[in-house]
């Protein structure tokens, strides 16, 4: 996940020309990293067919690396997962150890990772992402979550039609089904509209 996060954070995806190659040195200068770090990040990404060396010392896009350039919401999805979700997930065990089965939003992996607490008025993921940042940047995480959700909605693999077609719903008889992913998406979009 580090490599994808670094590619999105330093906007390496956009710094590589769409129809041409670029040297590692020129790419490093564009993104503000050392040539060595840039080369290491790119070469690690190449192990997953993200970018390719067109010739020694030069890099170009592949079908995979060009996706976040053509669909910027994908870059937001990468950033949200690499910056926010991954930090929260590595704190889940600690949260479970501290608070057991607590249902308090601040007593969570996200709460530990981002210092949520009720006294600061940041008692949930939503209050945190709405308030994070200052001035024009306030709510930047909420905006990014909305863009990440849009990227997921646009990906064919997440189409709700798969759920509908992939299960014998009639076998449930009379039952109430709750789509939590749609509820989360609606909540994020609503909160985003409120904070903007």
Phi and psi restraints in degrees (value plus and minus 20) as a CYANA .aco file:
   2 UNK   PHI     -76.4   -36.4
   2 UNK   PSI     -64.4   -24.4
   3 UNK   PHI     -84.1   -44.1
   3 UNK   PSI     -66.5   -26.5
   4 UNK   PHI     -80.9   -40.9
   4 UNK   PSI     -62.3   -22.3
   5 UNK   PHI     -81.8   -41.8
   5 UNK   PSI     -63.8   -23.8
   6 UNK   PHI     -84.7   -44.7
   6 UNK   PSI     -62.1   -22.1
   7 UNK   PHI     -80.3   -40.3
   7 UNK   PSI     -60.4   -20.4
   8 UNK   PHI     -95.0   -55.0
   8 UNK   PSI     -65.7   -25.7
   9 UNK   PHI     -80.7   -40.7
   9 UNK   PSI     -66.0   -26.0
  10 UNK   PHI    -108.2   -68.2
  10 UNK   PSI     -15.6    24.4
  11 UNK   PHI      32.8    72.8
  11 UNK   PSI      21.4    61.4
  12 UNK   PHI     -85.4   -45.4
  12 UNK   PSI     -54.1   -14.1
  13 UNK   PHI     -73.0   -33.0
  13 UNK   PSI     -68.5   -28.5
  14 UNK   PHI     -97.7   -57.7
  14 UNK   PSI     -41.8    -1.8
  15 UNK   PHI     -96.5   -56.5
  15 UNK   PSI     -41.3    -1.3
  16 UNK   PHI    -103.1   -63.1
  16 UNK   PSI     107.9   147.9
  17 UNK   PHI     -78.6   -38.6
  17 UNK   PSI     125.3   165.3
  18 UNK   PHI     -86.3   -46.3
  18 UNK   PSI     -59.3   -19.3
  19 UNK   PHI    -139.6   -99.6
  19 UNK   PSI       3.4    43.4
  20 UNK   PHI    -172.1  -132.1
  20 UNK   PSI     156.0   196.0
  21 UNK   PHI    -120.5   -80.5
  21 UNK   PSI     149.1   189.1
  22 UNK   PHI    -166.7  -126.7
  22 UNK   PSI     125.0   165.0
  23 UNK   PHI     -94.5   -54.5
  23 UNK   PSI     135.4   175.4
  24 UNK   PHI     -79.5   -39.5
  24 UNK   PSI     -59.6   -19.6
  25 UNK   PHI     -83.6   -43.6
  25 UNK   PSI     -64.9   -24.9
  26 UNK   PHI     -87.3   -47.3
  26 UNK   PSI     -59.3   -19.3
  27 UNK   PHI     -83.5   -43.5
  27 UNK   PSI     -63.8   -23.8
  28 UNK   PHI     -79.9   -39.9
  28 UNK   PSI     -62.4   -22.4
  29 UNK   PHI     -83.5   -43.5
  29 UNK   PSI     -58.3   -18.3
  30 UNK   PHI     -87.2   -47.2
  30 UNK   PSI     -55.4   -15.4
  31 UNK   PHI    -120.9   -80.9
  31 UNK   PSI     -25.2    14.8
  32 UNK   PHI      60.0   100.0
  32 UNK   PSI       8.3    48.3
  33 UNK   PHI    -137.5   -97.5
  33 UNK   PSI     146.6   186.6
  34 UNK   PHI     -91.9   -51.9
  34 UNK   PSI     137.1   177.1
  35 UNK   PHI     -81.5   -41.5
  35 UNK   PSI     -58.5   -18.5
  36 UNK   PHI     -82.8   -42.8
  36 UNK   PSI     -68.1   -28.1
  37 UNK   PHI     -82.2   -42.2
  37 UNK   PSI     -63.3   -23.3
  38 UNK   PHI     -80.5   -40.5
  38 UNK   PSI     -66.9   -26.9
  39 UNK   PHI     -80.9   -40.9
  39 UNK   PSI     -63.6   -23.6
  40 UNK   PHI     -83.7   -43.7
  40 UNK   PSI     -64.4   -24.4
  41 UNK   PHI     -82.3   -42.3
  41 UNK   PSI     -67.8   -27.8
  42 UNK   PHI     -83.2   -43.2
  42 UNK   PSI     -65.1   -25.1
  43 UNK   PHI     -85.9   -45.9
  43 UNK   PSI     -54.9   -14.9
  44 UNK   PHI     -86.4   -46.4
  44 UNK   PSI     -61.4   -21.4
  45 UNK   PHI     -81.1   -41.1
  45 UNK   PSI     -54.4   -14.4
  46 UNK   PHI     -81.6   -41.6
  46 UNK   PSI     -45.5    -5.5
  47 UNK   PHI     -86.2   -46.2
  47 UNK   PSI     -33.7     6.3
  48 UNK   PHI    -136.2   -96.2
  48 UNK   PSI       4.2    44.2
  49 UNK   PHI      41.8    81.8
  49 UNK   PSI       6.7    46.7
  50 UNK   PHI    -122.4   -82.4
  50 UNK   PSI      90.8   130.8
  51 UNK   PHI      54.4    94.4
  51 UNK   PSI     142.4   182.4
  52 UNK   PHI    -169.7  -129.7
  52 UNK   PSI     130.6   170.6
  53 UNK   PHI    -105.5   -65.5
  53 UNK   PSI      94.0   134.0
  54 UNK   PHI     -91.5   -51.5
  54 UNK   PSI     -52.4   -12.4
  55 UNK   PHI    -181.9  -141.9
  55 UNK   PSI     145.0   185.0
  56 UNK   PHI     -72.2   -32.2
  56 UNK   PSI     109.3   149.3
  57 UNK   PHI      63.7   103.7
  57 UNK   PSI     -15.6    24.4
  58 UNK   PHI    -152.9  -112.9
  58 UNK   PSI     127.4   167.4
  59 UNK   PHI    -146.3  -106.3
  59 UNK   PSI     131.2   171.2
  60 UNK   PHI    -164.2  -124.2
  60 UNK   PSI     146.5   186.5
  61 UNK   PHI     -92.1   -52.1
  61 UNK   PSI     133.8   173.8
  62 UNK   PHI    -136.8   -96.8
  62 UNK   PSI     157.8   197.8
  63 UNK   PHI     -79.3   -39.3
  63 UNK   PSI     -52.8   -12.8
  64 UNK   PHI     -96.1   -56.1
  64 UNK   PSI     -62.1   -22.1
  65 UNK   PHI     -94.0   -54.0
  65 UNK   PSI     -39.4     0.6
  66 UNK   PHI    -103.6   -63.6
  66 UNK   PSI     -35.4     4.6
  67 UNK   PHI     -76.7   -36.7
  67 UNK   PSI     -70.1   -30.1
  68 UNK   PHI     -86.5   -46.5
  68 UNK   PSI     -38.0     2.0
  69 UNK   PHI     -98.9   -58.9
  69 UNK   PSI     -64.7   -24.7
  70 UNK   PHI     -96.9   -56.9
  70 UNK   PSI     -47.2    -7.2
  71 UNK   PHI    -148.3  -108.3
  71 UNK   PSI      63.6   103.6
  72 UNK   PHI     -76.6   -36.6
  72 UNK   PSI     -45.0    -5.0
  73 UNK   PHI     -83.2   -43.2
  73 UNK   PSI     -45.0    -5.0
  74 UNK   PHI     -85.4   -45.4
  74 UNK   PSI     -57.6   -17.6
  75 UNK   PHI     -83.8   -43.8
  75 UNK   PSI     -57.5   -17.5
  76 UNK   PHI     -85.7   -45.7
  76 UNK   PSI     -59.2   -19.2
  77 UNK   PHI     -82.0   -42.0
  77 UNK   PSI     -63.9   -23.9
  78 UNK   PHI     -82.3   -42.3
  78 UNK   PSI     -66.6   -26.6
  79 UNK   PHI     -82.3   -42.3
  79 UNK   PSI     -63.8   -23.8
  80 UNK   PHI     -83.0   -43.0
  80 UNK   PSI     -66.2   -26.2
  81 UNK   PHI     -88.5   -48.5
  81 UNK   PSI     -59.9   -19.9
  82 UNK   PHI     -94.9   -54.9
  82 UNK   PSI     -57.4   -17.4
  83 UNK   PHI    -109.8   -69.8
  83 UNK   PSI     -64.5   -24.5
  84 UNK   PHI    -119.8   -79.8
  84 UNK   PSI     -79.2   -39.2
  85 UNK   PHI     -83.4   -43.4
  85 UNK   PSI     -60.1   -20.1
  86 UNK   PHI     -87.7   -47.7
  86 UNK   PSI     -58.9   -18.9
  87 UNK   PHI     -85.0   -45.0
  87 UNK   PSI     -59.1   -19.1
  88 UNK   PHI     -88.7   -48.7
  88 UNK   PSI     -59.4   -19.4
  89 UNK   PHI     -86.7   -46.7
  89 UNK   PSI     -54.9   -14.9
  90 UNK   PHI     -93.9   -53.9
  90 UNK   PSI     -29.5    10.5
  91 UNK   PHI    -121.9   -81.9
  91 UNK   PSI     -18.9    21.1
  92 UNK   PHI     -81.4   -41.4
  92 UNK   PSI     -65.4   -25.4
  93 UNK   PHI     -83.5   -43.5
  93 UNK   PSI     -62.2   -22.2
  94 UNK   PHI     -80.9   -40.9
  94 UNK   PSI     -62.2   -22.2
  95 UNK   PHI     -84.3   -44.3
  95 UNK   PSI     -61.7   -21.7
  96 UNK   PHI     -86.0   -46.0
  96 UNK   PSI     -56.2   -16.2
  97 UNK   PHI     -88.2   -48.2
  97 UNK   PSI     -63.0   -23.0
  98 UNK   PHI     -90.0   -50.0
  98 UNK   PSI     -67.0   -27.0
  99 UNK   PHI    -139.8   -99.8
  99 UNK   PSI     -16.6    23.4
 100 UNK   PHI      39.3    79.3
 100 UNK   PSI    -143.7  -103.7
 101 UNK   PHI    -118.0   -78.0
 101 UNK   PSI      10.3    50.3
 102 UNK   PHI     -76.4   -36.4
 102 UNK   PSI     122.6   162.6
 103 UNK   PHI    -124.7   -84.7
 103 UNK   PSI     -13.4    26.6
 104 UNK   PHI     -94.4   -54.4
 104 UNK   PSI     106.6   146.6
 105 UNK   PHI     -77.6   -37.6
 105 UNK   PSI     -55.4   -15.4
 106 UNK   PHI     -93.6   -53.6
 106 UNK   PSI     -40.5    -0.5
 107 UNK   PHI    -113.7   -73.7
 107 UNK   PSI      48.8    88.8
 108 UNK   PHI    -168.9  -128.9
 108 UNK   PSI     151.6   191.6
 109 UNK   PHI     -79.0   -39.0
 109 UNK   PSI     -63.1   -23.1
 110 UNK   PHI     -83.0   -43.0
 110 UNK   PSI     -60.5   -20.5
 111 UNK   PHI     -79.8   -39.8
 111 UNK   PSI     -62.2   -22.2
 112 UNK   PHI     -89.0   -49.0
 112 UNK   PSI     -66.7   -26.7
 113 UNK   PHI     -81.4   -41.4
 113 UNK   PSI     -55.9   -15.9
 114 UNK   PHI    -136.1   -96.1
 114 UNK   PSI      -6.4    33.6
 115 UNK   PHI      44.2    84.2
 115 UNK   PSI      20.0    60.0
 116 UNK   PHI     -90.2   -50.2
 116 UNK   PSI     121.8   161.8
 117 UNK   PHI    -181.6  -141.6
 117 UNK   PSI     131.3   171.3
 118 UNK   PHI     -91.3   -51.3
 118 UNK   PSI     -50.2   -10.2
 119 UNK   PHI     -87.6   -47.6
 119 UNK   PSI     -45.5    -5.5
 120 UNK   PHI    -112.9   -72.9
 120 UNK   PSI     -17.3    22.7
 121 UNK   PHI      53.7    93.7
 121 UNK   PSI      -6.7    33.3
 122 UNK   PHI    -137.5   -97.5
 122 UNK   PSI      54.3    94.3
 123 UNK   PHI    -123.1   -83.1
 123 UNK   PSI     -16.9    23.1
 124 UNK   PHI    -170.4  -130.4
 124 UNK   PSI     146.6   186.6
 125 UNK   PHI     -75.3   -35.3
 125 UNK   PSI     -65.7   -25.7
 126 UNK   PHI     -86.2   -46.2
 126 UNK   PSI     -61.6   -21.6
 127 UNK   PHI     -85.0   -45.0
 127 UNK   PSI     -57.3   -17.3
 128 UNK   PHI     -85.5   -45.5
 128 UNK   PSI     -70.9   -30.9
 129 UNK   PHI     -89.3   -49.3
 129 UNK   PSI     -46.2    -6.2
 130 UNK   PHI     -91.2   -51.2
 130 UNK   PSI     -56.0   -16.0
 131 UNK   PHI    -113.8   -73.8
 131 UNK   PSI     -35.9     4.1
 132 UNK   PHI     -86.0   -46.0
 132 UNK   PSI     114.2   154.2
 133 UNK   PHI      81.4   121.4
 133 UNK   PSI     148.8   188.8
 134 UNK   PHI    -150.1  -110.1
 134 UNK   PSI     129.7   169.7
 135 UNK   PHI      38.0    78.0
 135 UNK   PSI    -149.6  -109.6
 136 UNK   PHI     -84.2   -44.2
 136 UNK   PSI     -40.0     0.0
 137 UNK   PHI    -107.5   -67.5
 137 UNK   PSI     -26.2    13.8
 138 UNK   PHI     -81.6   -41.6
 138 UNK   PSI     110.6   150.6
 139 UNK   PHI      62.6   102.6
 139 UNK   PSI      -6.0    34.0
 140 UNK   PHI     -81.1   -41.1
 140 UNK   PSI     -54.1   -14.1
 141 UNK   PHI     -87.7   -47.7
 141 UNK   PSI     -58.1   -18.1
 142 UNK   PHI     -83.0   -43.0
 142 UNK   PSI     -63.0   -23.0
 143 UNK   PHI     -80.5   -40.5
 143 UNK   PSI     -64.7   -24.7
 144 UNK   PHI     -84.8   -44.8
 144 UNK   PSI     -58.3   -18.3
 145 UNK   PHI     -82.8   -42.8
 145 UNK   PSI     -63.0   -23.0
 146 UNK   PHI     -79.6   -39.6
 146 UNK   PSI     -63.0   -23.0
 147 UNK   PHI     -87.0   -47.0
 147 UNK   PSI     -57.7   -17.7
 148 UNK   PHI     -84.1   -44.1
 148 UNK   PSI     -61.4   -21.4
 149 UNK   PHI     -83.2   -43.2
 149 UNK   PSI     -59.0   -19.0
 150 UNK   PHI     -84.4   -44.4
 150 UNK   PSI     -57.7   -17.7
 151 UNK   PHI     -83.8   -43.8
 151 UNK   PSI     -62.6   -22.6
 152 UNK   PHI     -85.9   -45.9
 152 UNK   PSI     -60.1   -20.1
 153 UNK   PHI     -83.9   -43.9
 153 UNK   PSI     -55.9   -15.9
 154 UNK   PHI     -98.6   -58.6
 154 UNK   PSI     -33.8     6.2
 155 UNK   PHI    -102.0   -62.0
 155 UNK   PSI     109.2   149.2
 156 UNK   PHI     -76.4   -36.4
 156 UNK   PSI     -52.2   -12.2
 157 UNK   PHI     -87.3   -47.3
 157 UNK   PSI     -40.2    -0.2
 158 UNK   PHI    -121.9   -81.9
 158 UNK   PSI     -13.1    26.9
 159 UNK   PHI     -81.9   -41.9
 159 UNK   PSI     109.1   149.1
 160 UNK   PHI     -84.8   -44.8
 160 UNK   PSI     -35.8     4.2
 161 UNK   PHI     -79.1   -39.1
 161 UNK   PSI     -50.2   -10.2
 162 UNK   PHI     -83.9   -43.9
 162 UNK   PSI     -59.3   -19.3
 163 UNK   PHI     -86.9   -46.9
 163 UNK   PSI     -64.5   -24.5
 164 UNK   PHI     -81.4   -41.4
 164 UNK   PSI     -65.1   -25.1
 165 UNK   PHI    -100.0   -60.0
 165 UNK   PSI     -40.7    -0.7
 166 UNK   PHI    -112.8   -72.8
 166 UNK   PSI     -15.7    24.3
 167 UNK   PHI    -162.5  -122.5
 167 UNK   PSI     124.8   164.8
 168 UNK   PHI    -103.4   -63.4
 168 UNK   PSI      64.1   104.1
 169 UNK   PHI     -84.6   -44.6
 169 UNK   PSI     -52.0   -12.0
 170 UNK   PHI     -83.6   -43.6
 170 UNK   PSI     -44.7    -4.7
 171 UNK   PHI     -85.9   -45.9
 171 UNK   PSI     -36.2     3.8
 172 UNK   PHI     -98.6   -58.6
 172 UNK   PSI     -36.2     3.8
 173 UNK   PHI      50.5    90.5
 173 UNK   PSI    -155.5  -115.5
 174 UNK   PHI    -107.7   -67.7
 174 UNK   PSI      88.2   128.2
 175 UNK   PHI    -166.0  -126.0
 175 UNK   PSI     135.6   175.6
 176 UNK   PHI    -124.1   -84.1
 176 UNK   PSI     105.8   145.8
 177 UNK   PHI    -131.2   -91.2
 177 UNK   PSI     111.7   151.7
 178 UNK   PHI    -136.7   -96.7
 178 UNK   PSI     101.7   141.7
 179 UNK   PHI    -109.8   -69.8
 179 UNK   PSI      76.5   116.5
 180 UNK   PHI     -88.4   -48.4
 180 UNK   PSI     -54.5   -14.5
 181 UNK   PHI     -84.0   -44.0
 181 UNK   PSI     -60.0   -20.0
 182 UNK   PHI     -87.0   -47.0
 182 UNK   PSI     -59.0   -19.0
 183 UNK   PHI     -82.0   -42.0
 183 UNK   PSI     -64.2   -24.2
 184 UNK   PHI     -83.1   -43.1
 184 UNK   PSI     -65.2   -25.2
 185 UNK   PHI     -80.9   -40.9
 185 UNK   PSI     -64.1   -24.1
 186 UNK   PHI     -82.0   -42.0
 186 UNK   PSI     -64.2   -24.2
 187 UNK   PHI     -82.4   -42.4
 187 UNK   PSI     -63.2   -23.2
 188 UNK   PHI     -83.4   -43.4
 188 UNK   PSI     -66.1   -26.1
 189 UNK   PHI     -84.7   -44.7
 189 UNK   PSI     -61.9   -21.9
 190 UNK   PHI     -83.8   -43.8
 190 UNK   PSI     -66.3   -26.3
 191 UNK   PHI     -83.0   -43.0
 191 UNK   PSI     -56.7   -16.7
 192 UNK   PHI     -83.2   -43.2
 192 UNK   PSI     -63.6   -23.6
 193 UNK   PHI     -84.1   -44.1
 193 UNK   PSI     -56.9   -16.9
 194 UNK   PHI     -86.8   -46.8
 194 UNK   PSI     -61.6   -21.6
 195 UNK   PHI    -100.3   -60.3
 195 UNK   PSI     -37.4     2.6
